[in-house]
Amino acid sequence: MSAGHGATPTVEIPVPTGEVRLLSGIQRRLLAVPGSREAAVTLSHVGEHALGWMAIAGAGMVLDPARRGRWAMVGVGTFGAHATSVVLKRVVRRRRPDHPSVAVGVGTPSKLSFPSSHATSTTAFALLAGSVSGVPIAPALVPVMLASRLVLGVHYPSDVLAGATVGAGCAALTRAVWPTAAVQRVLPEALREAEAGPGTTENPEEN
């Protein structure tokens, strides 16, 4: 039977399943923490395109000239991690969360979700900067960034976990490759390692 004139149309809301339900539950609990949304938005802006982390690496190059080359490594590795996440997003093409039970708290530059670029670049930066500064940055920064993406409803839990994994891999690769002779040869002299990398000729006077 057709509805009478003036009847309110019925809108069916899909029942959340799988990761949507998990994300909704996590977001609800995190938003209950005072200031969590505001902090998440701030982190979102700092980590956008990894620009905040690369700015810190640049500041390290200026303020810590003795380790200028190592801070350059932080910036290059962070940028490389971000670029890797963008390529993976275009390959996987998973859409961001889109369900009434999930509140989206910030705009995003794309609709693609997997992996989280914020999680990827932040993890790479935290591990690399920690290795240079000697400060354990990753345990304090990475979980907060991962949680912030869930607070804002722009990623599924698997997106941020995958991003952290990719970022850790990029950081490990950067640390392994940076000191090698092949990389050191193409760097400006001011950014080269003080010690010879693998494959360089040793100075016989040092033996």
C-alpha positions in Angstrom: 0.0 0.0 0.0 1.3 3.4 -0.9 1.9 5.9 1.9 -0.6 8.7 2.3 0.2 12.3 1.4 2.4 14.0 3.9 3.8 10.8 5.3 7.5 11.0 6.3 9.7 8.9 4.0 11.5 6.0 5.6 15.3 6.0 5.3 17.0 2.7 6.0 20.3 2.9 7.7 22.6 0.0 6.9 23.6 -2.1 9.9 27.4 -1.6 10.6 29.3 -4.8 10.2 33.0 -5.9 10.4 35.5 -3.1 10.7 32.7 -0.4 10.6 31.3 -1.7 13.8 34.8 -1.9 15.3 35.7 1.6 14.2 32.4 3.0 15.5 33.0 1.4 18.9 36.6 2.6 19.2 35.6 6.1 18.0 32.8 6.4 20.5 35.2 5.5 23.4 38.0 7.8 22.3 35.7 10.8 21.7 34.6 10.4 25.4 38.1 11.5 26.4 38.0 15.3 26.8 40.0 17.2 24.1 40.5 14.1 22.0 38.9 15.5 18.9 40.8 18.8 19.1 44.1 17.0 19.6 43.3 14.7 16.7 42.6 17.6 14.4 45.9 19.2 15.3 47.8 16.0 14.6 46.0 15.7 11.3 47.3 19.1 10.2 50.8 18.5 11.4 51.0 15.1 9.7 49.3 16.2 6.4 51.5 15.1 3.5 54.2 14.6 6.2 55.0 18.3 6.1 55.2 18.8 9.8 57.7 15.9 10.2 59.8 17.0 7.3 59.9 20.6 8.8 61.2 19.1 12.1 63.9 17.2 10.1 64.8 20.5 8.4 65.1 22.3 11.7 67.4 19.5 12.9 69.7 20.0 9.9 70.0 23.7 10.9 70.1 23.5 14.6 72.3 20.3 14.9 75.0 20.8 12.3 77.1 17.9 13.7 74.4 15.5 12.6 73.1 17.4 9.6 73.4 14.3 7.4 71.5 12.2 9.8 68.6 14.7 10.0 68.6 14.7 6.2 68.1 11.0 6.4 65.1 11.6 8.6 63.6 13.9 6.1 64.3 11.7 3.1 63.0 8.6 4.8 59.9 10.3 6.0 59.1 11.6 2.5 59.8 8.2 1.0 57.4 6.5 3.5 54.7 9.0 2.6 55.2 8.5 -1.1 55.1 4.7 -0.6 51.7 5.0 1.1 50.3 7.1 -1.7 51.3 4.5 -4.3 49.8 1.7 -2.2 46.6 3.7 -1.9 46.3 4.0 -5.6 46.9 0.2 -6.0 44.5 -1.0 -3.3 41.9 1.7 -3.8 40.0 1.0 -0.6 37.4 3.7 0.2 37.4 5.6 3.4 34.7 4.8 6.1 31.3 6.0 5.0 28.6 5.0 7.4 26.2 7.0 9.7 27.6 5.3 12.8 31.0 6.8 12.0 31.5 10.6 12.5 34.0 12.1 10.1 35.8 15.0 11.9 38.2 16.4 9.3 38.5 16.8 5.5 40.8 14.6 3.6 42.8 15.2 0.3 41.5 11.9 -1.2 38.8 9.3 -0.7 41.4 6.4 -0.5 42.0 4.8 2.8 44.6 1.9 2.8 47.1 2.4 4.2 46.9 5.5 6.3 49.5 8.0 5.1 49.6 9.7 8.4 50.4 6.5 10.2 53.0 5.6 7.6 55.0 8.8 7.6 54.6 9.4 11.4 56.0 5.9 12.1 58.9 6.4 9.8 59.7 9.8 11.2 59.4 8.7 14.8 61.7 5.8 14.3 64.3 7.7 12.3 64.3 10.8 14.5 64.5 8.6 17.5 67.6 6.9 16.1 69.3 10.2 15.5 68.3 12.0 18.7 68.5 9.0 21.1 65.0 9.9 22.3 62.3 7.1 22.2 59.9 9.1 20.1 58.0 6.2 18.5 56.4 4.7 21.6 54.9 8.1 22.5 54.0 9.5 19.1 52.9 6.6 16.9 50.0 5.2 19.0 48.6 8.7 19.5 48.7 9.3 15.7 47.0 6.0 15.0 44.3 6.6 17.5 43.7 10.1 16.1 42.8 8.8 12.7 40.2 6.6 14.3 38.9 9.5 16.4 38.4 11.5 13.2 36.7 8.6 11.5 38.8 8.8 8.4 40.5 5.3 8.6 39.7 1.8 9.6 41.8 0.1 12.3 43.5 -2.1 9.6 44.4 1.1 7.7 46.4 2.6 10.5 48.0 -0.7 11.5 49.1 -1.3 7.9 50.4 2.2 7.8 52.5 1.7 10.9 53.9 -1.5 9.4 54.8 0.1 6.1 56.4 3.1 7.9 58.5 0.8 10.1 59.7 -1.0 7.0 60.6 2.3 5.2 62.5 3.5 8.3 64.5 0.2 8.5 65.3 0.4 4.7 66.3 4.0 5.0 68.7 3.3 7.9 70.2 0.4 6.0 70.7 2.2 2.7 71.7 5.7 3.8 75.3 4.9 5.0 76.2 2.8 1.9 78.8 4.1 -0.5 76.3 4.3 -3.3 74.1 6.8 -1.4 76.9 8.7 0.2 78.6 9.4 -3.2 75.5 11.2 -4.5 75.0 13.4 -1.4 76.4 16.9 -1.0 79.6 16.8 1.1 77.9 18.5 4.0 75.5 15.6 4.3 77.9 12.7 4.1 78.6 10.4 6.9 81.8 11.0 8.9 82.6 7.3 8.6 83.0 5.4 5.4 80.0 3.4 4.4 80.1 -0.2 3.2 82.0 -0.5 0.0 84.2 2.5 0.5 88.0 2.3 0.4 89.5 2.3 3.9 92.3 4.7 4.8 95.4 2.5 5.4 96.7 5.0 8.0 93.6 4.1 10.2 94.6 0.4 10.2 
